[in-house]
Amino acid sequence: EALARPSPSERVANSSPRVGDPLVWFAEK
C-alpha cells in the first residue's frame, strides 16, 4: 500500500514546499 510504503515521489512531495503540485508530482512519478 502507498501509505505503508511511500514511493520516492511521495517522499519528495512531502519534503517539498509545494505539496500537491501536479507538475512536481508527475515529474517525479
MOPAC internal coordinates of N, CA, C and O (Angstrom, degrees):
PM7 1SCF
backbone

  N    0.0000 0     0.00 0     0.00 0    0    0    0
  C    1.4662 1     0.00 0     0.00 0    1    0    0
  C    1.5289 1   110.75 1     0.00 0    2    1    0
  O    1.2310 1   120.84 1   -30.64 1    3    2    1
  N    1.3120 1   116.00 1   149.36 1    3    2    1
  C    1.4706 1   120.41 1  -177.40 1    5    3    2
  C    1.5267 1   110.56 1   -64.63 1    6    5    3
  O    1.2310 1   120.64 1   143.04 1    7    6    5
  N    1.3276 1   116.37 1   -36.96 1    7    6    5
  C    1.4720 1   119.26 1  -178.35 1    9    7    6
  C    1.5234 1   110.37 1   -68.75 1   10    9    7
  O    1.2310 1   120.91 1   140.54 1   11   10    9
  N    1.3116 1   115.86 1   -39.46 1   11   10    9
  C    1.4621 1   119.72 1  -178.83 1   13   11   10
  C    1.5284 1   110.84 1   -75.62 1   14   13   11
  O    1.2310 1   121.23 1   145.36 1   15   14   13
  N    1.3183 1   115.26 1   -34.64 1   15   14   13
  C    1.4671 1   120.08 1  -178.38 1   17   15   14
  C    1.5307 1   110.18 1  -131.16 1   18   17   15
  O    1.2310 1   120.05 1   -96.61 1   19   18   17
  N    1.3296 1   117.50 1    83.39 1   19   18   17
  C    1.4600 1   121.63 1  -177.88 1   21   19   18
  C    1.5249 1   111.69 1   -62.92 1   22   21   19
  O    1.2310 1   120.93 1   -39.43 1   23   22   21
  N    1.3192 1   115.82 1   140.57 1   23   22   21
  C    1.4609 1   120.55 1   179.58 1   25   23   22
  C    1.5259 1   109.77 1   -82.79 1   26   25   23
  O    1.2310 1   119.99 1   -18.87 1   27   26   25
  N    1.3375 1   117.63 1   161.13 1   27   26   25
  C    1.4669 1   121.50 1   179.37 1   29   27   26
  C    1.5258 1   112.17 1   -52.61 1   30   29   27
  O    1.2310 1   120.44 1   143.08 1   31   30   29
  N    1.3250 1   116.76 1   -36.92 1   31   30   29
  C    1.4638 1   120.55 1  -179.77 1   33   31   30
  C    1.5208 1   110.73 1   -64.16 1   34   33   31
  O    1.2310 1   120.50 1   141.27 1   35   34   33
  N    1.3409 1   116.65 1   -38.73 1   35   34   33
  C    1.4573 1   120.26 1   179.71 1   37   35   34
  C    1.5180 1   110.66 1   -68.76 1   38   37   35
  O    1.2310 1   120.87 1   142.64 1   39   38   37
  N    1.3558 1   115.94 1   -37.36 1   39   38   37
  C    1.4569 1   119.68 1   178.82 1   41   39   38
  C    1.5214 1   110.55 1   -63.50 1   42   41   39
  O    1.2310 1   120.95 1   138.46 1   43   42   41
  N    1.3402 1   115.80 1   -41.54 1   43   42   41
  C    1.4684 1   120.38 1   178.95 1   45   43   42
  C    1.5256 1   109.95 1   -65.92 1   46   45   43
  O    1.2310 1   120.88 1   138.69 1   47   46   45
  N    1.3314 1   115.92 1   -41.31 1   47   46   45
  C    1.4636 1   120.33 1  -179.06 1   49   47   46
  C    1.5234 1   110.57 1   -64.02 1   50   49   47
  O    1.2310 1   120.72 1   141.53 1   51   50   49
  N    1.3357 1   116.23 1   -38.47 1   51   50   49
  C    1.4542 1   120.34 1  -179.51 1   53   51   50
  C    1.5253 1   111.36 1   -68.59 1   54   53   51
  O    1.2310 1   120.24 1   144.40 1   55   54   53
  N    1.3335 1   117.15 1   -35.60 1   55   54   53
  C    1.4562 1   121.18 1  -178.69 1   57   55   54
  C    1.5225 1   111.40 1   -86.81 1   58   57   55
  O    1.2310 1   120.83 1   167.72 1   59   58   57
  N    1.3387 1   116.02 1   -12.28 1   59   58   57
  C    1.4599 1   120.14 1  -179.16 1   61   59   58
  C    1.5243 1   110.70 1   -85.87 1   62   61   59
  O    1.2310 1   120.27 1   -36.05 1   63   62   61
  N    1.3464 1   117.09 1   143.95 1   63   62   61
  C    1.4721 1   121.09 1   179.09 1   65   63   62
  C    1.5252 1   111.87 1   -63.28 1   66   65   63
  O    1.2310 1   121.36 1   153.43 1   67   66   65
  N    1.3477 1   115.01 1   -26.57 1   67   66   65
  C    1.4601 1   119.06 1   179.22 1   69   67   66
  C    1.5170 1   109.97 1   -96.37 1   70   69   67
  O    1.2310 1   120.25 1   -97.06 1   71   70   69
  N    1.3014 1   117.14 1    82.94 1   71   70   69
  C    1.4638 1   120.19 1   179.60 1   73   71   70
  C    1.5270 1   108.88 1   -81.74 1   74   73   71
  O    1.2310 1   121.18 1   -56.68 1   75   74   73
  N    1.3295 1   115.35 1   123.32 1   75   74   73
  C    1.4537 1   118.98 1   179.79 1   77   75   74
  C    1.5173 1   112.11 1    93.11 1   78   77   75
  O    1.2310 1   120.15 1  -167.49 1   79   78   77
  N    1.3316 1   117.33 1    12.51 1   79   78   77
  C    1.4618 1   119.96 1   178.68 1   81   79   78
  C    1.5319 1   108.55 1   -74.09 1   82   81   79
  O    1.2310 1   119.43 1   -63.69 1   83   82   81
  N    1.3294 1   118.70 1   116.31 1   83   82   81
  C    1.4702 1   121.38 1  -176.55 1   85   83   82
  C    1.5249 1   112.03 1   -59.97 1   86   85   83
  O    1.2310 1   119.92 1   141.97 1   87   86   85
  N    1.3237 1   117.76 1   -38.03 1   87   86   85
  C    1.4660 1   120.82 1  -178.51 1   89   87   86
  C    1.5214 1   110.33 1   -64.50 1   90   89   87
  O    1.2310 1   120.69 1   133.85 1   91   90   89
  N    1.3159 1   116.28 1   -46.15 1   91   90   89
  C    1.4661 1   120.68 1  -179.79 1   93   91   90
  C    1.5213 1   109.77 1   -67.70 1   94   93   91
  O    1.2310 1   120.95 1   139.51 1   95   94   93
  N    1.3397 1   115.79 1   -40.49 1   95   94   93
  C    1.4640 1   120.30 1  -177.46 1   97   95   94
  C    1.5245 1   111.00 1   -63.23 1   98   97   95
  O    1.2310 1   120.59 1   132.98 1   99   98   97
  N    1.3226 1   116.47 1   -47.02 1   99   98   97
  C    1.4737 1   120.01 1   179.72 1  101   99   98
  C    1.5172 1   110.85 1   -70.04 1  102  101   99
  O    1.2310 1   120.25 1   143.93 1  103  102  101
  N    1.3239 1   117.13 1   -36.07 1  103  102  101
  C    1.4623 1   120.70 1  -179.05 1  105  103  102
  C    1.5254 1   109.96 1   -64.07 1  106  105  103
  O    1.2310 1   120.61 1   137.94 1  107  106  105
  N    1.3350 1   116.44 1   -42.06 1  107  106  105
  C    1.4611 1   120.43 1  -179.43 1  109  107  106
  C    1.5244 1   110.78 1   -75.31 1  110  109  107
  O    1.2310 1   120.59 1   148.80 1  111  110  109
  N    1.3186 1   116.48 1   -31.20 1  111  110  109
  C    1.4612 1   119.51 1  -177.91 1  113  111  110
  C    1.5193 1   109.11 1   -82.81 1  114  113  111
  O    1.2310 1   120.10 1   180.00 1  115  114  113

